[in-house]
Amino acid sequence: MKTWGGRFSERADASAEKFTGSLAFDRWLWPYDIAGSIAWAGALGRARVITDEERDRIVKGLEGVRRELEDGTFTFRAELEDIHTNIERRLTELIGPVGGKLHTGRSRNDQIAVDERLFLRDAIPRLDEGLRRIQQVLVDRATEHLDAPMPGYTHLQRAQPILLSHHLLAYVFMLARDRDRLRACGAHADVMPLGAGALAGTAFPIDREALARDLGFAAVSPNSLDAVSDRDYFIELLAAVAIAGMHLSRLAGDLTLWATSEFGFVEFSDRFATGSSMMPQKKNPDVAELMRGKSGRLYGNLMAVLTAMKGLPLTYNSDMQEDKEPVFDSVDTLLAITDVVPPMLASLTFRVDRLRQAAGEHFSTATDVADYLVRKGVPFREAHEIVGRIVRHALDARVGLEALDLGTLRTFSPVFDADITRAITVEASLAARSATGGTAPDAVRRSLDLARTLAR
């Protein structure tokens, strides 16, 4: 019999039973369901709804169920629909009818809500630690290549010289915000819904504040309808994970591009690359490409839950059963990414000579020529126009800016002087950008100090 079967005169159709059952995925919530149930038994005991002896028997029985689940001897029964009913039925088998008192004043609606929040509380520190380890490797590689120049890009076109360390540290700060988002999600979810019942609250004198302390929650949900009907804590987690996946996808995109023959900036270790089944010369950055590809999966999981929730009337609806698989999958996916990224990054070979050469190519210091003119008193818009014409001339002559002599430069503006040759070197370009957050070596060192604190 179902826990709700008294109202019904017919058994559920086998196809309906299979379609509506959630045990295949909510079974992974069993540690949190046991913890919530033990705490609820304590709350029932404090309220004198059950006796101390009954409470102790229930708790002992739940601990026995936990041991079976831990050692793999627990028998899951699909016809019991979900993890909650499987645990309760086994509890009753172990301790008799008193097990049926555990669900007094509680609904599966507030039960699943607390299980999910307890799961989230465990998942967030693991995700946070995974992102921290990526930050740490990025900091290490930035320290190793602190003064190595490279070209910076906009629109995937050479733009201005930057430092490789500056580029790597950009991702450290992105991941710092990702970690902030995860922690904010944890803070928002640190509210206990247990005791909200099905929707209207429990009818028994449960001390919910004491119950929250037992379960380690910072607060108690102030509205029973909200407590059982929203999944914004899961949606917020999915959003934070999707954004982190996007950042890591962009990192993977950089590395896969840099590994091409056309760029030649980096080489992947053989341990994090694969070959071609047809072309024997190929070395493919498959790990990085899969990092990039999995971002789509994380986005899809977020959209799945947002879509499931978007039109639901208060309070609980079975549509909300669709929240768990996307969350479990997103957590597992990001954890898998954070496991592989640190050793992959640590094993990369940066071709610093090629990076240094590329940093000065394709008129990358043209902005510095304009800045030079500005320092001589030329308005920036006029300087921009002058340098644009100089670049056009150099393109036609098929030479770089450094090949233009002073006489040629003075045909474009009389303010050019011999010091222009020092002003347009890669080193001068880098050193000029010393404001906080810039790519000058001193600025990057200050940024690196901050990044080290974020990666702890």
N, C-alpha and C positions, 0 to 999 in steps of 0.2 A: 504493500500500500504506500502511496505517496504521503508525505507529511500533510498534504492538503486534500487528501482523497475523500474525506467524509462527505463533502458536498456533491460528489460525482457518483453517477450510477454506472458509468462505463469506463473501462480502462482506456488509457491514451493509446491512440494508434501507434504502431511501431515506427512509422515514418515520422510522425509528429514528435514522438519521444526522442528519436535520434536527432531530429532537427533542432529541438529546443534544449537538449542537454548541453551543459557547459563543462562537464567533468574533464573532458579531454584537455582543456587548457587551464581551468581554474584550480585543478588539482595542485598546481605549483604554489598555490597560496596556503598550503596546509600549515606551514610553521606559524603564520600570522593568524590563521583561524584558531589554532590551538591556543595561542597566546591570548587572543581576544576572549575565547571561551573560558579560560582559567580566570581571567580578570572578571568576567561577567558572573561567574559562580561566586567569586568573592563579594561582588556587589550585591548579589541576591542574598548572600549570607548576612551582610551588614544591614540589609533592609528587613531582615527576619522573614523573608519570603520562603527561604529554606532554612533548615536547622544547620548548626555547625557540623554535625555529623554528616548530613547530606552533602554539604559543601565539600567536606574533606573527601568523601567517597567520589564525588564528581571530579574533583581535582586529581585525585589519584588515578581515576579511570582515564582522564584526559592525558595524563603523563604516560600511561600505558599505551594509549593510542599513538602518542608521539613516538614512543620507542619503536612501535611497529612500522611507522612511516619512515623513521630514520634508518632502520635496518632492512627495509624493503620487504617485510613480511605482511604488510597491510594489503588486504584484498579490496581493490576498487570495484564498485558495482555501478555500471553505467546506468542501470534503471533507476538509481537514486539521484540522478540528475546532476548533482553538483558536489563540490567538496564538503560543503557545510553538512548536507544530509548524510553523506558517507561517514563523516566523523561522528555525527550524533548517533547514527544507527549502530556503529561499532561500539560507541560508549555504552549504549543501552544493552548491547549484547554482553559487555564485560561486567557491568555493575547492576543490571536489572532496571526496573521501571523508574527508579530515581533518576536515571539518565534523561528521562523525558521531562524532568523539571528544569533542565538547563535553559531551555528556550523560552522560559517564562518571561514575558515582558519584552522580548527581543524578536526582531524580524530578520529575515535574510537580507532585507534592504539595508538596515544599519549594520548588519554583520559584514556584508561585502564591502561596505564603505570603509569600515575600520580596517578590514584586511588589506584593502588596496593602499590605504594611507600608511600602514605598517610596512608593506612591501616597498612603497616609495621611499620611506625613511631609511630602509636598508640599501636601496639601489643608488640613491644620490651620492653617498660617500664613495661608492665603488666607481661611479662615473667620474666624480670629481678627482679621485686619485689617478684614474687613467689619463685624464686631460693634464693633470699636473706633471705626470711623467713625460708626456710629450713636450710640455713647456721646458722641463729640465734639460732634455736633450737639445732642444732648440737653443737654449741659453749656452749649453756646452759648445755647440758648433759655432755659435756666434762669437764666443770667447776665443775659440781656436782661429777663426778667420776675421778677427776684429777689424783689421785695417785693409782687407782685400776689396779693391774697387770692382764694380760691375756696372753694367748699364741698367738704368731704371726705365720702365716702359709706361706709356699711356697708349691706349688703342692698339696695343701690341706693336707699337713703333718705338724705336729708340728715342728716349726723352732727355734724361740728364744722368750724369754719373751718380751712383750711390755706393754705399758699402754693402757687401754681402751680409755682414752682421746686421745692418739696418733692416734689410729685407727679411731675414730670419726672425728678428725680434718683432716685426709686425704681427706675426702669427702668435707670438707669446701674449701680446696684448689682446688679440682677438679671443684667444682661449681663456684669458683672465675674465673677460666679460661673459663667456660661456659658463664658466664656473660660478660667477656671480648669479647668473640666471638660474642655475641649478639650486644654489643655496636659497635664493628667493622663493623658488618653487617649494623647497622643503619647509621654509618658514610658513608659507601660506597653507600648506597641508598639515601643519602641526596643530590641528584642531580635531578633537575627538567627536565623531558622529554617533558612537554607540550610546544607546538610550533614546535615540530618536524614534525607535520603533519602525513601523511600516511607513509612517508619514507624520503622525500626530503626536509622537512622543510616547514614552512608556507610562503605563497606568500604575506602576508600582513605585514605592518611595526610594528610588535609586539615588544614591549620592554620586552624581555624575562627576563632580569635581574630584572626589576620591578615586573614582574609576579612572579618570584621566591621569591622575598621578600614578596609579598602578601601571598604566600602559605607557607612561613616559610622555604624554602629550602636554603641551604648554597651555592649552585652553580647551574649553568645551564648546561645541557648536551651539550658537544662540537661537537657531531656528531649525526645528525638526524637518520642515519641508525642504529647506536648502540642504540640510545634512545628507538626505538620502537621494536627492534628485539631481545633483550636479556632479560633473566629472571634470571641473576646470583644473583641478590639481593634476590629473592625468594629462589633460590637454596642454597645460603649461609645461609639464615634463616633456611631452612629445615635441613641443615647440622649441624648448631649450636644446633638446637632443638634435632636432633637425637643423637648427642654426649652427650648432657645433659641427654637425656633419657637413654643412655647407662650407664652413671655414676649412675643415680638413680636406674637403674636395678641392678647394682652391689651391691649397698647398700641394696636393697631388697633381693638380693641373700644371702648376709651375714646374714641378720636378719632371713630369713626363715630357713637357716641352723642352726643358733644359737638357734632357737626355738625348734628344734627337741629334742627328749628324749636323743639321742646320744650325743648331745652337752650340752643342758640344760643351756645355757648362758643367755637367755633372755626369758621373757614371754610377749606376746602381751596382751594388755587390751582386755576384752570382747567386747569392743566397736569397735575394729578393727580386729575381728576374726569371724569365722563362725564355725558351727558344721557340722556333717555328717547326711545325711538323713537315714543312716543305722546304723552307729556305734556311740552309745551314748557317748562314752568316748572322741571323737575327738574334738580337737580345732585347726582349720586350719587358717593359716595366709593369708587369701584370699586377703586382701588389698595389702599386700606386693607382693604376687604372681602376681596380676594383674598389679602392677607397673612394674614388671619384664616383663610380657607378652606384655605390650603396647610398649615396645621399638621396637619390631618387626614391629609394625604399623608405628612408626616414621621412621624406616629405609625404609620401603616400600614406604612411601610418597616421601622420598628423591629420591629413585631410579626411581620412576614413572616420576618425572619431569626431572631428568637427562636424562632418556631414551627418553622422548618426545622431548627434545631439541637437542639431540646429532647430528642429521644429517640435521638440517634445514638450507636451504640456506637463505641468507639475502634477504628480511628483514622479515616482519611479515608473519606468516603462521597460519592457524587455529588450528594446533596442539597445539599452545601456550595457547589455551583456557583450556587445561588440567592442567594448573598450579594452578588454584585457589582452587579446592576442596582439593587437598593434603595439601596445605598451611593452609587453614582454619581448616582442621581436625587436623593437627599437632599442631597448636596453641591451639586449644581447648583441645586436649589431654594432652599437657604439663601443661596447666593451671589447668586441672582437677587433675593431679598428684600433682602439687604444692599446691593445696588446701587441699589434704588429708594427705600429708606427715607430715607437722608440728604437727598436733594434734596426729598423730600416734606415731611419735618419742617421743613427750612429755609424752605420756602415757606408754611407755615401762618400764618394770621392769628388770633391769640388776641384775643378780644373782652374785654379786661380790665375794661371798665366793667360788662358783664353778669356777669362772674365775681365782681367785687367786690359787686355787688348781691345775687347769689345766695348769697354767703358768709354774709350776715347774716339770711337768710330761714329760715322754718320752724323757729324755735326752736333755731337752731344753737348758741346760747350757753347752753342750758339747763344743761349740765354745769358751766359757769362759775358759774352761780347756786348750784349745789350746792357747788362748791368754795368759794365765798364764805362759805356757811354753815359749812362745815367749819373755815375759818380763824377763824370767830367762836366755835368750840368745839362745834358741833353734830356728833354722830357721823354719818359718811357715810351709813349706811343710813337714818337719820332724815332727813337732808338730801335724799336721793334721793326719799323719799316726799313730803316737803314740795314739792319742785320739780315732781314729777309732778302734784300737785294744782293747783299754780299753772298749769302748762301746760294742764291740763284746763279750768280757769277761763278762760284766755285763748282757747282754742279755742271755748268756748261764746260768749265775747264777741266772737269774730272779730277779735282784735287780737293784736299781737306782744308779746313780753315787755317791750320797751322802752316800750310804751304804758301799762304798769301803773304807777300812782303809788305812792309810798311807803306811803300809808295802806292801800291794797289789799294790798300785799305783807306788811305787818305783821299783817294778819288771818290770815296763814298762819304767820308766825313773828315774835316781837317783836325778834329780833336784827337784822332788816334796818335799815339806816341809809341816809343820803343817798349814801354812797359806792358803793352798789350800781349806780348808773347808769354809773359809770366801769368797773366790774368786768365788765360784760356786753357791752361793745363788741367788735366783731370784732378790733380792734387789741389790746385787752387780752387777749382769748382767745389770740391768736397769741403775744403776748409772754410769756404765762405758761408756755408750753411750751418752756422754754429748755434743758432737759436734753439731753445728747448724743443726737442722733437725732430730736429734736423738730422742730416746725414753726415755732418762733420765728425771726424773721429772723436773729438772731445764730447760732443753732444751724444754720440752713440755710447760712449763710455758711461755717461750719466744715465742714459736710458737702460743700459745693461745692468747697472746697479739696481734700478727699480725692478727690472725683469727678474733678477735673482730673488728678490723678496717675494714676487708673485709666484715663483715656481717652487716655493718651499712647501 
